[in-house]
Amino acid sequence: MLVELAYGSAGLSVEFPDNRTTVIEPTFVPGLPDELGAIRNAIRNPIGTQPLRQSVRRGQTVAISVCDITRPMPSAKVLPVLLRELEHIPTAQITILIATGTHRVNTPEELREMLSPEIADNYRIVNHNAFDKESLRHVGETPNCIPIWLNRHWVDSDVRITTGFVEPHFFAGFSGGPKMVAPGLSGFDTTMQLHSAQLIGHPNSTWGVTEGNPIHDSIRNIAMQTGVDYSVDVTINRDRKITTVYAGELLATHKATCQIAKKTAMSPVPEPFDVVVTTNSGYPLDLNLYQAVKGMSAAAQIVKEGGTIICAAECSDGIPNHGEFKQLLTERENPEALLEMINAPGFSRHDQWQVQLQAQIQMRARVLLKTSYLEPDQVKAAHLESVDDVGKAASHALDEYGPSARLCVLPDGPQTIPYIEAMV
């Protein structure tokens, strides 16, 4: 069985044994025949609010939150249509905010790729910086006492618009919607508490759960406290074509889009597998090892206790070098010790949540990594095992578990979130 894995920009073709392999992919939904028309129609016929053109007055300032380079959000399609609905607003009164969270800033070249050269060259673009207190405003706290620090351009604007790509998220339930405010535009102190060891470790902080998920509940509260005037959310297929677009009131728009994403991107299986091969959905999602933890988490939902996960992620941006993910991974000798460190009272470090999630996965299963940009010693330092040939590694793992062992392949990684049917 030849399977095309989403890996970098070119993909990776891998042979797997026919009689022992199950392949789980997103339910394929064709791209909309007229994407731009569908975006325009959604914006002009919104859910729960007035059309955008009618609700924004000429003298008002506008802030638009957009995804950074680590998300396959089709901003270059959505933004031109959105901005045409705001053509009565002078360009100088519109700020496009790159919702980086705590990620690195996006380069001028990346901005042109993400937004289109026309928008990148003619609009005010601001990379959010969670670490620059001068660029933040304190606007209160959540009911569970998380301080709310947000980008000052967002807080100070008269009209606030989110644009998001909705897919299942490994601890916030779903991406898009209110996540485009926090952690997308939040300060480091806010993000740290949203990603605390206690919240990350909560059983409801997982794929596809929003209500009763303490992380998503807090994110939703932050967005509603500070106000979002308009929202646009989309779903896409594996060809990165838009399949659904909704616009309007933030929570209603997000809920409608999440319902579509759950139907197409979550798949039940009757029992766990001995070996699971996964990816991180290719470029730009597999830019680095930090992001690739999502693909590992998707596999962890259906791997047997003591099983093997093989993750293929190109990691062209390294581990990466920015943030503390790399440093934290090397501060303890194994995943168990990392969890003990992170769960210690008073411990608080940037990127601890991703280390915690990776370590939790590794407490369940052995994790192997196929990458083109990390050296074997770098992979080893991250407590992972390096492999060159995914197909051979999968066959060897199956042999170790015996003749009845079964393999599952997730060619698109976290674009499809499998789950054990009996557990839902």
Residue pairs with C-beta under 8 A, 6 or more apart in sequence:
1 15
1 16
1 17
1 18
1 21
1 23
2 13
2 14
2 15
3 13
3 14
3 15
3 16
3 21
3 23
3 409
3 411
4 11
4 12
4 13
4 411
5 11
5 12
5 13
5 14
5 277
5 279
5 312
5 390
5 409
5 411
6 238
6 279
6 280
6 281
6 282
6 286
6 411
6 412
6 413
6 415
7 279
7 282
7 286
7 312
7 313
7 314
7 370
8 282
8 283
8 286
8 314
8 316
8 372
9 282
9 283
11 282
12 279
12 312
12 370
12 390
14 277
14 312
14 390
14 391
14 394
15 391
16 277
16 391
16 394
16 395
16 407
16 409
17 395
17 398
17 407
20 398
20 405
20 406
20 407
21 406
21 407
21 408
21 409
22 269
22 273
22 406
22 407
22 408
22 409
23 408
23 409
23 411
24 267
24 269
24 408
24 409
24 410
24 416
24 418
25 238
25 410
25 411
25 412
25 415
25 416
26 237
26 238
26 264
26 265
26 412
26 415
26 416
27 263
27 264
27 265
27 267
28 237
28 238
29 235
29 237
29 243
29 244
29 264
30 237
30 241
30 243
31 236
31 237
31 239
31 241
31 242
31 243
32 38
32 241
32 242
32 243
32 244
32 245
35 74
35 77
35 241
35 242
35 245
36 77
36 80
36 81
38 242
38 245
39 77
39 78
39 81
39 82
39 232
39 234
39 242
39 245
39 247
40 81
40 84
40 85
42 232
42 245
42 246
42 247
42 248
43 51
43 52
43 81
43 82
43 85
43 232
43 247
44 51
44 52
44 53
44 85
45 51
46 52
46 230
46 247
46 248
46 249
46 253
47 246
47 247
47 248
47 249
47 252
47 253
47 256
48 248
48 249
48 252
48 253
49 55
49 229
49 230
49 248
49 249
51 85
52 82
52 85
52 86
52 161
52 230
52 247
53 85
53 86
53 88
55 159
55 229
55 230
56 62
56 86
56 88
56 89
56 159
56 229
58 88
58 89
60 89
60 93
60 158
60 159
61 93
61 94
61 95
61 156
61 157
61 158
61 159
62 86
62 89
62 93
62 94
62 95
62 157
62 158
62 159
62 160
62 161
63 94
63 95
63 97
63 153
63 154
63 157
63 159
63 160
63 161
64 79
64 82
64 94
64 95
64 96
64 97
64 161
64 162
64 163
65 97
65 99
65 154
65 160
65 161
65 162
65 163
65 180
65 181
65 184
65 185
66 73
66 75
66 79
66 96
66 97
66 98
66 99
66 114
66 115
66 163
66 180
67 73
67 75
67 98
67 99
67 114
67 163
67 164
67 165
67 180
67 184
68 98
68 99
68 100
68 101
68 103
68 106
68 114
69 106
69 110
69 113
69 114
69 284
69 287
70 103
70 284
70 285
70 287
70 291
71 165
71 175
71 284
71 285
72 165
72 236
72 240
72 281
72 284
72 285
73 114
73 163
73 164
73 165
73 234
74 165
74 234
74 236
74 240
74 242
75 114
75 115
75 163
76 114
76 115
76 116
76 119
77 242
78 163
78 232
78 234
78 245
79 96
79 115
79 116
79 119
79 163
80 116
80 118
80 119
82 161
82 163
82 232
83 94
83 119
83 123
86 94
91 122
91 123
91 124
92 124
94 123
94 124
95 123
95 124
95 125
95 126
95 153
95 157
96 115
96 119
96 123
96 124
96 125
96 126
97 126
97 128
97 151
97 153
97 154
97 185
98 105
98 106
98 111
98 125
98 126
98 127
98 128
99 128
99 180
99 184
99 185
100 106
100 127
100 128
100 129
100 130
100 184
101 128
101 130
101 183
101 184
101 186
101 191
102 130
102 131
102 183
102 188
102 191
102 323
102 350
102 351
103 322
103 323
104 320
104 322
104 323
105 127
105 129
106 114
106 127
108 120
111 120
111 125
112 120
112 121
114 120
115 125
126 151
126 153
128 135
128 151
128 184
128 185
129 135
130 183
130 186
130 187
130 188
130 191
131 188
133 149
133 187
135 151
135 152
135 153
136 149
136 150
136 151
136 152
136 187
137 149
137 150
137 151
137 152
137 155
137 156
138 147
138 148
138 149
139 148
139 149
139 150
139 155
139 225
139 226
140 148
140 225
141 147
141 148
142 148
142 218
142 221
142 222
142 225
143 221
144 214
144 218
146 190
146 193
146 194
146 218
146 222
147 189
147 190
147 193
148 182
148 186
148 190
148 222
148 225
148 226
149 186
149 187
149 188
149 189
149 190
150 181
150 182
150 185
150 186
150 187
150 190
150 222
150 226
151 185
151 186
154 160
154 181
154 185
154 226
155 226
159 229
159 230
160 181
160 226
160 227
160 228
160 229
160 230
161 228
161 229
161 230
161 231
161 232
162 176
162 177
162 178
162 180
162 181
162 223
162 228
162 230
162 231
162 232
162 233
162 250
163 180
163 231
163 232
163 233
164 175
164 176
164 177
164 179
164 180
164 231
164 232
164 233
164 234
164 254
165 175
165 176
165 233
165 234
165 235
165 236
166 174
166 175
166 176
166 177
166 233
166 234
166 235
166 254
166 257
166 258
166 260
166 261
167 174
167 175
167 176
167 235
167 261
167 265
167 414
167 415
168 174
168 175
168 207
168 208
168 261
168 262
168 265
168 266
168 414
168 417
169 175
169 179
169 207
170 206
170 207
170 293
170 294
170 297
170 298
170 357
170 414
171 195
171 200
171 205
171 206
171 215
171 353
171 357
172 179
172 205
172 213
172 215
172 216
172 219
173 206
173 207
173 208
173 209
173 210
173 213
173 215
173 216
173 258
174 208
174 210
174 216
174 254
174 258
174 261
176 233
176 234
176 254
176 257
176 258
177 223
177 231
177 233
177 250
177 251
177 253
177 254
177 257
177 258
178 216
178 219
178 220
178 222
178 223
178 224
178 228
178 250
178 251
178 254
179 219
180 231
181 219
181 222
181 223
181 226
181 228
182 190
182 191
182 194
182 218
182 219
182 222
182 223
183 190
183 191
183 194
183 195
183 219
186 194
186 222
188 350
190 222
192 348
192 350
193 199
194 215
194 218
194 219
195 215
195 352
195 353
196 348
196 353
197 342
197 343
197 347
197 352
197 353
197 356
199 205
199 214
199 215
199 218
200 215
200 353
200 356
200 357
201 343
201 356
201 360
202 213
202 214
202 215
204 212
204 213
204 214
205 213
205 214
205 215
206 213
207 266
207 297
207 298
207 301
207 417
207 419
208 262
208 266
208 417
208 419
209 216
210 216
210 220
210 258
211 217
220 251
223 250
224 250
224 251
228 250
230 247
230 248
230 250
231 247
231 248
231 249
231 250
231 253
231 254
232 245
232 246
232 247
232 253
233 245
233 246
233 247
233 253
233 254
233 256
233 257
234 242
234 243
234 244
234 245
234 246
234 257
235 242
235 243
235 244
235 257
235 260
235 261
235 264
235 265
236 242
236 243
237 243
238 412
238 415
243 260
243 264
244 257
244 260
246 253
246 256
246 257
247 253
265 415
265 416
265 417
266 416
266 417
266 418
266 419
267 416
267 417
267 418
267 419
268 418
268 419
268 420
268 421
268 424
269 302
269 408
269 418
269 419
269 420
269 421
270 420
270 421
270 422
271 420
272 302
272 303
272 304
272 307
272 420
273 302
273 303
273 304
273 307
273 406
273 407
273 408
274 303
274 304
274 307
274 308
274 397
274 398
274 401
274 405
274 406
274 407
275 303
275 307
275 308
275 309
275 310
275 394
275 397
275 398
275 401
275 405
275 406
275 407
275 408
276 299
276 300
276 302
276 303
276 307
276 308
276 309
276 310
276 365
276 407
276 408
276 409
276 410
277 299
277 309
277 310
277 311
277 312
277 390
277 394
277 407
277 408
277 409
277 410
278 295
278 296
278 298
278 299
278 309
278 310
278 311
278 312
278 409
278 410
278 413
279 286
279 295
279 311
279 312
279 313
279 410
279 411
279 412
279 413
280 286
280 291
280 292
280 294
280 295
280 311
280 313
280 413
280 414
281 295
281 412
281 413
281 414
281 415
282 314
282 412
283 314
283 316
285 291
285 294
285 413
285 414
286 292
286 295
286 313
286 314
286 315
286 316
286 413
287 314
287 315
287 316
287 317
287 320
288 315
288 316
288 317
288 318
288 319
288 320
289 313
289 315
289 318
289 319
289 320
289 325
289 369
289 371
289 374
289 382
290 319
290 320
290 323
290 325
290 351
290 354
291 313
292 311
292 313
292 315
292 369
293 354
293 357
293 358
293 361
294 413
294 414
295 311
295 313
295 410
295 413
295 414
296 309
296 311
296 358
296 361
296 367
297 357
297 361
297 414
298 410
298 413
298 414
298 416
298 417
298 418
299 309
299 311
299 365
299 408
299 410
300 309
300 361
300 364
300 365
301 417
301 418
301 419
301 420
302 408
302 418
302 419
302 420
303 309
303 364
303 365
304 365
305 364
305 365
306 364
306 365
306 366
307 364
307 365
307 366
307 401
308 365
308 366
308 367
308 368
308 397
308 400
308 401
309 361
309 365
309 366
309 367
309 368
310 367
310 368
310 369
310 370
310 387
310 390
310 393
310 394
310 397
311 367
311 368
311 369
311 370
311 413
312 369
312 370
312 371
312 390
313 369
313 370
313 371
314 371
314 372
314 373
315 371
315 372
315 373
315 374
316 372
316 373
317 373
318 373
318 374
318 378
319 325
319 326
319 329
319 374
319 378
319 382
320 326
323 350
323 351
324 349
324 350
324 351
324 352
325 351
325 354
325 355
326 382
328 338
328 349
328 351
328 352
328 355
329 338
329 355
329 358
329 381
329 382
329 383
330 381
330 382
331 338
331 341
332 338
332 340
332 341
334 383
335 358
335 359
335 360
335 362
335 363
335 383
336 359
336 363
338 355
338 356
338 359
338 383
339 356
339 359
339 360
339 363
341 347
342 352
342 355
342 356
342 359
358 367
358 382
358 383
359 383
361 367
362 383
366 385
367 384
367 385
368 384
368 385
368 386
368 387
368 393
368 397
369 379
369 382
369 384
369 385
369 386
369 387
370 386
370 387
370 388
370 389
370 390
370 393
371 379
371 386
374 386
376 386
379 385
379 386
380 386
387 393
394 407
397 405
397 407
398 405
398 407
399 405
408 418
410 416
410 418
